Amino acid sequence: MKSLAVFCGSSKGASAVYVEEAKKLGKELAKRKITLVYGGSSAGIMGAVADAVLEAGGNVIGVMPDFLEKKEIAHKSLTELIVVESMHERKAKMAELADGFMALPGGPGTLEEFFEIFTWAQLGLHQKPCGLLNINHYYDPLVALFNHMSDEQFLHEKFRSMALVDVEPNGLLDQFNTYEPPTVKTFITENQT
């Protein structure tokens, strides 16, 4: 893996552990020579992970819509900042640049980004790993929801296993390195001919 897209909050969260673990991830990415691809902001845990990569000598590519860049929240010290016209273009560009996708704690925007890229994997539009860095057990309710979706047969178990989860950056990155994508989703059932 040469690059990783990280989706995460533009807030720091209620506990200092969110920033601490984001920095831990950033240092590990630089150590492994994995380029960070992210939303380009200097705020919240977005800024913390980018700062940690940069401080450790790594590369960071930010992708930001022009309306946000004009609000002066763009990180000023990135290796590269790509300014696009829309949120849709941002996600497409990040997907193009990344070899994998990881969600750190965040709000609705983080979940929307993660679910879209997860759905693209389920449909076979890419075969890259998708994971949740479960800092402070933030994603426990989401993991329970994935399990519930699978139990209720709205998410096939082979696709449930696509959502990699770990509480430690190293553990999740190691899972990414051994990830084997499932076969592409089909809408043909056993009863159809």
Secondary structure, DSSP 8 states (H G I E B T S, - for coil): --EEEEE--SS--SSHHHHHHHHHHHHHHHHTT-EEEE--BSSHHHHHHHHHHHHTT--EEEEEEHHHHTTT-B-SS-SEEEEESSHHHHHHHHHHH-S-EEE-S--HHHHHHHHHHHHHHHTTS----EEEE-GGGTTHHHHHHHHHHHHTTSS-HHHHTTEEEESSHHHHHHHHHT-----------TT--
